[in-house]
Amino acid sequence: MAVQLPGAKLIQHGWGHRVTCDLGHPIGNYAFFMDFASWESAEEFPITSLRSFNLYLNDHDEVGPELGVFEERMTLHSLVCTSALTTRRAQFLVEEARSSENRAAVSQFIAAQFYKNSAAETRQVITNSIANSVDLSLYSISDGTNGIAGAAMLTRSTAVWGIYSVCVDPAFRGRGMGSNLVQELCRIAAVAGRNVQLQCEVSRKSWYLGIGFKAHSFLHVYCV
């Protein structure tokens, strides 16, 4: 998604990758490290344009590096699913957005859920980057009136597929839509012989464990 932002540059390294873009937002100006050893082996590079560092650690209490002006903002729990999950609420139809119009609608819904506090212009740029990313498959659940009640993104570009930005409109929560959506993406991955991975805040960890995910590691996020 980040590589679709205006002026985006993706630079691959042995330790991970970094992305910079013209949008002054952490979503498109960050460095990603696969583990603490990769951080230690990383060569120096300019950080003036970066807004965040993302670092995988094996333990919640493992001490990460000192990053100067960057402070640890959050710790996300990384969870994995290694098999298809039983869909409990099959009456909610999960559909992939394939047309440009449908991808734009799902992207707008996701951006509204996760970036509602951002300026409208920033939110629109993020919406466009999601819609235009060829590495993102977008899925949604209908609200019954040709609108969207829930959505999520699935990446298939790596050996382990990734689920991102799972969200349900507040008016439709508590009906099983979120679990139906996630379970269907896991089923799609299982049919293709792939495991899936996602990151969530601690408040959502028990929910994912309850539908069949297992704890894997921790993603520490440092921001300016």
C-alpha positions in Angstrom: 0.0 0.0 0.0 2.7 2.5 1.0 4.5 2.2 -2.4 1.3 3.7 -4.0 1.6 6.9 -2.0 2.8 10.1 -3.8 6.6 10.1 -4.3 7.0 6.7 -2.6 10.3 5.0 -2.7 10.8 1.4 -1.4 14.4 0.4 -0.5 15.0 -3.3 0.3 17.8 -4.3 2.7 19.1 -7.5 4.0 17.6 -6.6 7.4 14.2 -5.5 6.1 13.0 -2.4 4.1 12.2 1.2 4.4 9.7 3.5 2.7 9.6 7.2 2.2 7.0 9.3 0.4 5.8 12.9 0.1 2.9 12.3 2.6 4.1 13.3 6.0 2.6 10.3 7.7 4.0 7.2 9.4 2.1 5.0 7.0 4.5 5.9 4.2 7.7 7.0 6.0 9.0 4.1 8.1 11.7 1.4 8.4 10.9 -2.2 9.1 13.2 -4.7 10.8 12.6 -8.4 10.9 14.1 -9.0 14.3 16.5 -7.5 16.8 19.5 -9.1 15.1 18.5 -7.3 11.8 18.5 -4.0 13.7 22.0 -4.6 15.0 23.3 -5.5 11.6 21.6 -2.7 9.7 23.9 -0.1 8.1 23.3 3.5 9.0 21.0 5.5 6.9 19.4 9.0 7.1 16.3 9.1 9.4 15.2 12.7 8.9 12.4 11.7 6.6 11.2 8.7 8.7 8.2 8.9 11.1 8.3 5.4 12.5 10.4 2.3 13.0 8.7 -1.2 13.1 10.7 -4.0 14.8 9.7 -7.6 15.5 10.8 -9.0 18.9 10.2 -12.5 20.3 9.1 -11.4 23.7 6.8 -8.6 24.9 9.3 -7.4 27.5 12.4 -7.7 25.2 14.2 -4.4 25.3 14.4 -2.8 21.9 17.0 -0.2 20.7 17.4 3.4 21.7 16.1 5.4 18.7 16.9 9.0 19.7 13.8 11.1 19.0 11.7 8.1 18.4 9.6 6.8 21.3 7.9 3.4 21.5 4.2 4.1 20.7 2.7 0.7 20.8 3.3 -3.1 20.9 1.2 -5.1 18.5 0.7 -8.8 19.0 1.6 -10.9 15.9 -0.7 -13.9 15.5 -0.7 -16.7 13.0 -3.3 -19.1 11.6 -2.0 -22.4 10.1 -5.3 -24.0 9.0 -8.7 -23.1 7.7 -11.1 -21.9 10.4 -14.7 -23.0 10.6 -17.0 -20.2 9.5 -19.7 -19.7 12.2 -21.8 -17.1 10.5 -22.0 -18.1 6.9 -25.0 -16.0 6.2 -22.7 -13.0 5.9 -21.4 -13.1 2.4 -17.8 -12.1 2.0 -17.0 -10.7 -1.4 -13.8 -9.7 -3.0 -13.7 -6.2 -4.5 -12.5 -6.6 -8.1 -13.8 -3.7 -10.1 -12.2 -0.3 -9.8 -15.4 1.1 -8.4 -15.7 -1.6 -5.7 -12.1 -1.3 -4.7 -12.5 2.4 -4.3 -15.5 1.9 -2.1 -13.9 -0.7 0.1 -10.7 1.5 0.4 -12.7 4.5 1.4 -14.5 2.5 4.1 -11.2 1.2 5.5 -9.6 4.6 5.5 -12.6 6.1 7.2 -12.4 3.5 10.0 -8.6 3.7 10.7 -7.8 7.3 9.7 -10.9 9.2 10.8 -8.8 11.7 12.8 -6.6 12.5 9.8 -7.3 15.4 7.5 -9.7 14.7 4.7 -7.0 15.2 2.1 -4.7 12.8 3.8 -7.5 10.2 4.1 -8.2 10.5 0.4 -4.5 9.9 -0.5 -4.5 6.8 1.7 -7.8 5.7 0.1 -6.3 6.0 -3.3 -3.1 4.1 -2.3 -5.1 1.2 -1.0 -7.3 1.0 -4.1 -4.4 1.2 -6.5 -2.2 -1.4 -4.7 -1.9 -4.5 -6.9 -0.5 -6.5 -3.9 -3.7 -6.0 -1.9 -6.8 -8.0 -2.3 -9.8 -6.2 -0.7 -12.8 -8.0 0.9 -16.0 -6.7 2.4 -19.3 -7.7 3.9 -22.5 -5.9 2.9 -24.7 -4.0 5.2 -27.8 -5.2 3.3 -28.4 -1.9 1.5 -25.6 -2.0 -1.0 -23.3 -0.4 1.5 -20.3 -1.8 3.4 -20.6 -3.1 7.0 -17.1 -4.6 7.3 -13.8 -5.0 5.3 -10.3 -6.3 5.4 -7.2 -6.5 3.2 -5.3 -9.7 2.3 -1.7 -9.7 0.9 -0.4 -12.6 -1.1 3.0 -11.4 -2.1 5.0 -13.4 0.5 5.2 -17.0 1.6 3.0 -16.2 4.6 -0.1 -14.2 3.6 -1.0 -11.2 5.7 -4.4 -10.0 6.9 -4.6 -6.2 7.5 -7.1 -3.5 8.5 -9.9 -5.8 9.7 -12.8 -3.4 10.6 -16.6 -3.4 11.1 -18.8 -0.4 11.2 -19.7 0.3 14.8 -23.4 0.0 14.0 -22.9 -3.7 12.9 -20.5 -5.0 15.6 -21.5 -7.9 17.8 -23.2 -9.9 15.0 -20.3 -12.1 14.0 -19.4 -10.2 10.8 -15.8 -9.7 11.9 -15.2 -13.3 12.7 -16.9 -14.4 9.5 -14.7 -12.1 7.5 -11.4 -13.2 9.1 -12.3 -16.9 8.9 -13.2 -16.6 5.2 -9.8 -15.1 4.5 -8.1 -17.9 6.4 -10.1 -20.4 4.4 -9.0 -18.8 1.1 -5.4 -19.0 2.3 -5.7 -22.6 3.4 -7.1 -23.6 0.0 -3.9 -22.1 -1.5 -1.8 -23.9 1.0 -0.7 -20.7 2.8 -0.6 -19.7 6.5 -1.7 -16.2 7.4 -0.4 -13.7 9.9 -1.8 -10.5 11.4 -1.0 -7.9 14.0 -3.4 -6.6 16.6 -3.6 -4.5 19.7 -3.6 -6.3 23.0 -7.4 -5.5 23.5 -8.1 -7.6 20.4 -5.8 -10.5 21.0 -8.3 -12.7 22.9 -10.8 -12.2 20.1 -8.4 -13.6 17.5 -7.3 -16.4 19.8 -10.9 -17.3 20.2 -11.4 -17.9 16.5 -8.3 -20.1 16.1 -5.2 -17.9 15.8 -2.0 -18.6 17.8 0.5 -16.2 19.4 3.7 -15.8 17.4 5.7 -12.6 18.3 5.5 -8.9 19.0 5.8 -5.9 16.7 7.1 -2.8 18.5 6.3 0.5 16.8 8.5 3.5 17.5 7.2 7.0 16.3 8.4 10.5 16.4 
